[in-house]
Amino acid sequence: MQRARETAAPFAKLVGKAPEIVPEVSEISTPAGVTDRVLWLRGVMAGTWDEAGPGLVRWRDEMGARVAALPEGTAVFSHFVAINALAGLFASDAKVTVFRPGHCSITRLDRDENGLCVVEYGSEASTRVL
């Protein structure tokens, strides 16, 4: 979350608004009992949401509901998996990794008759899980 805050700071200053920390829009949590986060995360990212399990599907859906309830024109700053979770949810794509957003890339969502949809994916970069 620190990186998201650092990225949001110049934008917040530009628009003259203090960022609001929204707990539902956060990075993916490692389940209890996982001893190797990198290995676990690589596996999750290579699969689908159904394969990820009900806890992670719930996380994605709760995050999606929170973002869908935000006012028009809201900017959200988050991380790779969270961005993919939202993009996949709003594009009806079952893959966990829909695209590889680069640092400071901007993915645009808009509302249509069915709710939020992806209008434009952010620029992509080679991202490694460390």
LINGI-V25061 format. One record per residue. RES is the residue in one letter. NEAR is the number of other ideal C-beta (glycine too) atoms within 12 Angstrom. Layout:
RES_NEAR, RES_NEAR
This chain:
M_20, Q_13, R_16, A_26, R_20, E_16, T_24, A_27, A_17, P_14, F_21, A_19, K_11, L_11, V_14, G_8, K_15, A_12, P_25, E_18, I_17, V_24, P_15, E_25, V_34, S_27, E_26, I_35, S_23, T_21, P_19, A_8, G_8, V_19, T_10, D_13, R_20, V_15, L_15, W_24, L_29, R_19, G_22, V_34, M_30, A_16, G_21, T_22, W_31, D_15, E_16, A_31, G_20, P_13, G_18, L_34, V_24, R_18, W_31, R_39, D_22, E_23, M_36, G_33, A_20, R_25, V_33, A_25, A_18, L_21, P_12, E_11, G_12, T_24, A_26, V_35, F_34, S_36, H_30, F_34, V_37, A_36, I_45, N_43, A_43, L_44, A_39, G_34, L_33, F_31, A_26, S_16, D_21, A_19, K_25, V_35, T_29, V_30, F_28, R_25, P_32, G_18, H_20, C_20, S_24, I_23, T_35, R_23, L_29, D_18, R_20, D_12, E_7, N_11, G_19, L_29, C_24, V_29, V_16, E_16, Y_25, G_28, S_18, E_20, A_14, S_11, T_23, R_11, V_23, L_9
